[in-house]
Amino acid sequence: MRIAIISDIHGNLPALEAVIKDIDRRGVDAIVNLGDSLSGPLLPLESAQFLMAQDWVHLAGNHERHLTLSPGHMGPSDEFTYAQLTAKELEWIASLKPCLRYSSEILLCHGTPNNDIEYFLETVEPNRLRAATLSELDERLGLVDAELIACGHTHIPRSMRASTGQLVVNPGSVGLTAYDDTRPYPHIVETGSPDARYAIVERLAGKWVSNLISVSYCHQAMAKLALMRQRQDWACALSSGYMA
């Protein structure tokens, strides 16, 4: 079985369309979406309409959770997104779960199995962002017994194997290649490329393996749209994969 994993689209429909075209070219049996699908200054309504028409498994990310709050309690990206959506899209968002057992072998989550904003494969320290250690990975897995765990949230493509042999895969972000955050310490995530990212996983010789894939698309059009929406931070990230 070959499964395409996508995550963190953030309303970037052209990036998603480029990823789907590449997936179609490679051939898979299923596509799963790990959430944070709409939030941002780009095309949230159009992205929601596209995703709702697909026969995929969809998760809620932390931004889907934010979109279920009252507008006065949202950040600017979620405020913009909420204003674009209708009751139909908001009802769909409210139906999504942040973690799902896809099969006996596969667990899907947005952050970690217990927290939609926790980094699974990275650790934030006061002065740096680094890859998780093996002990940190094992601790975050906890009692999860799935052979394959797919996570998103950090936008960083990464695949790591726990001491148990379990594979944890983050496909990276389809639609946003850099961002900054303040939790648990101020930090910046930069992939250094404007390309859209996703992953394909498959079981070979009795073991799950992953392929992290980068896809080019017309990113400058989305950077221009972000500028039109007065979001210089997004424009820079979409143009380059860096925050400055």
C-alpha positions in Angstrom: 0.0 0.0 0.0 1.3 3.5 -1.0 -0.2 6.4 0.9 0.5 10.1 0.2 0.6 12.3 3.3 -0.1 16.0 3.1 -0.3 18.6 5.8 -0.3 22.3 6.6 -1.8 23.5 3.3 -2.7 26.9 4.9 -5.1 27.9 2.1 -2.4 27.7 -0.6 -4.5 26.1 -3.3 -2.0 26.4 -6.2 0.6 24.5 -4.0 -1.9 21.8 -3.2 -2.9 21.4 -6.9 0.8 21.0 -7.8 1.2 18.4 -5.1 -1.9 16.5 -6.3 -0.6 16.5 -9.9 2.7 15.1 -8.7 0.9 12.4 -6.6 -1.2 11.4 -9.6 2.0 11.0 -11.6 3.6 8.7 -9.0 0.4 6.8 -8.2 -0.9 6.1 -4.6 -3.7 4.1 -3.1 -4.8 6.8 -0.7 -4.2 10.4 0.4 -4.4 11.6 4.0 -4.4 15.3 5.2 -3.1 16.1 8.6 -4.7 19.5 9.1 -4.0 23.2 9.3 -5.6 23.2 5.9 -7.0 26.7 5.5 -5.6 29.3 7.9 -3.8 32.2 6.3 -4.2 35.2 4.0 -4.4 33.2 0.7 -7.4 31.2 -0.5 -9.1 29.6 2.5 -12.6 29.3 1.0 -11.4 27.9 -2.3 -9.1 25.5 -0.5 -12.0 24.3 1.8 -14.3 23.7 -1.2 -11.6 21.7 -2.9 -10.8 19.6 0.1 -14.4 18.9 1.0 -14.9 17.4 -2.5 -12.1 14.9 -2.0 -12.5 11.3 -0.7 -9.6 11.7 1.8 -9.2 11.3 5.5 -8.8 14.8 6.9 -7.6 15.8 10.4 -8.1 19.0 12.4 -4.9 21.0 13.1 -4.5 23.6 15.8 -5.8 26.2 13.4 -9.0 24.3 12.7 -9.5 24.3 16.5 -8.9 28.0 16.5 -11.6 28.4 13.9 -14.2 27.0 16.2 -13.5 29.8 18.7 -15.3 33.2 18.6 -13.7 35.6 16.2 -12.4 37.9 18.9 -10.1 35.1 20.2 -8.3 34.4 16.9 -5.1 35.6 15.5 -5.0 37.6 12.2 -4.6 34.5 9.9 -7.5 32.8 11.5 -9.6 36.0 11.6 -9.2 36.4 7.9 -10.0 32.7 7.2 -13.1 32.7 9.4 -14.5 35.8 7.6 -14.1 34.0 4.3 -15.9 30.8 5.2 -19.6 30.0 5.3 -21.5 27.8 7.8 -21.0 24.8 5.5 -17.2 25.0 5.7 -17.2 25.7 9.5 -19.5 22.7 10.1 -17.0 20.5 8.2 -14.1 21.9 10.2 -15.9 21.2 13.5 -16.4 17.6 12.5 -12.6 16.9 12.1 -10.5 15.2 14.8 -6.8 16.0 15.6 -5.8 12.4 15.9 -7.1 9.2 14.2 -6.2 5.6 14.0 -6.2 5.1 10.3 -5.6 1.3 10.5 -4.1 -1.2 12.9 -0.7 -0.2 11.7 -1.1 3.6 11.1 -1.8 6.5 13.5 -2.4 10.0 12.1 -2.0 13.1 14.2 -1.4 16.8 13.7 1.1 17.5 16.4 1.6 14.5 18.7 -1.0 11.9 19.7 -1.8 14.0 22.8 -1.3 17.6 21.8 -2.0 19.4 18.5 0.6 22.1 19.1 3.5 19.9 20.4 6.4 19.3 18.1 7.0 15.6 17.5 10.3 15.4 15.6 11.8 18.8 16.7 12.5 20.4 20.0 12.5 24.1 20.7 15.2 25.4 23.1 15.7 29.0 24.3 18.3 29.6 21.6 17.6 27.1 18.9 15.3 24.7 17.1 16.8 21.2 16.7 15.9 17.7 15.7 14.4 15.6 18.6 16.7 13.1 20.3 15.8 9.4 20.3 14.8 9.5 23.9 12.5 12.5 23.2 10.9 10.7 20.3 10.3 7.6 22.4 8.8 9.7 25.2 6.4 11.5 22.8 5.3 8.2 21.3 4.3 7.0 24.8 2.2 3.9 24.6 1.4 4.3 20.8 1.8 0.9 19.2 1.3 1.8 15.6 4.1 0.9 13.2 3.7 4.1 11.3 2.9 7.5 12.8 2.3 10.5 10.5 2.4 14.0 12.0 2.5 17.6 10.8 2.4 21.0 12.4 6.1 22.0 12.3 6.3 22.3 8.5 9.7 20.6 8.5 10.0 17.4 6.4 11.5 14.8 8.5 11.4 11.0 9.0 12.7 9.3 12.2 12.6 5.8 13.5 12.1 5.2 17.3 14.1 2.7 19.3 11.2 0.3 18.8 11.5 0.5 15.0 8.3 2.6 14.7 8.5 5.1 11.9 7.4 8.7 12.5 7.0 10.9 9.4 6.4 14.6 9.0 5.7 15.4 5.3 6.4 19.1 5.7 4.1 21.8 4.6 2.2 22.0 1.3 1.6 25.7 1.6 3.9 27.6 3.9 7.6 27.1 4.0 8.6 29.3 6.9 7.0 30.8 10.0 7.8 32.2 13.4 6.2 31.3 16.8 6.6 32.3 20.4 5.9 28.9 22.1 7.5 27.5 24.2 10.3 30.0 23.3 10.5 32.4 20.4 11.8 30.6 17.3 11.8 30.6 13.5 11.1 27.6 11.2 12.7 28.0 7.8 12.9 25.3 5.1 15.0 27.4 2.8 12.9 26.7 -0.3 9.6 27.9 -1.6 8.6 24.5 -2.9 5.6 22.6 -1.6 6.3 19.4 0.4 4.6 16.1 1.0 5.5 12.5 1.6 4.7 9.0 0.3 4.9 6.1 2.6 4.8 2.4 1.7 5.4 -1.0 3.3 8.4 -2.7 1.7 9.9 -6.0 2.9 7.8 -5.9 6.0 8.8 -2.4 7.0 7.3 1.0 6.5 9.5 3.4 4.6 9.0 7.1 3.5 9.9 9.3 0.6 9.9 13.1 1.4 9.1 15.0 -1.8 9.5 18.6 -2.9 7.3 20.1 -5.7 7.7 23.4 -7.4 4.7 25.6 -8.2 4.0 29.3 -9.0 4.8 30.5 -5.5 5.3 34.1 -6.5 1.6 34.5 -7.3 0.8 33.5 -3.8 3.5 35.8 -2.4 1.9 38.6 -4.3 -1.5 37.8 -2.9 -0.1 37.8 0.6 1.3 41.3 0.0 -2.1 42.4 -1.2 -3.5 41.2 2.1 -0.9 43.2 4.0 1.1 40.2 5.1 4.7 40.9 4.4 5.8 38.0 6.7 3.8 35.5 4.5 5.1 37.1 1.3 8.7 36.6 2.4 8.1 33.0 3.5 6.3 32.1 0.3 8.9 33.7 -1.9 12.0 32.1 -0.4 11.4 29.6 2.4 12.9 32.2 4.8 11.4 34.7 7.2 13.8 37.5 6.1 
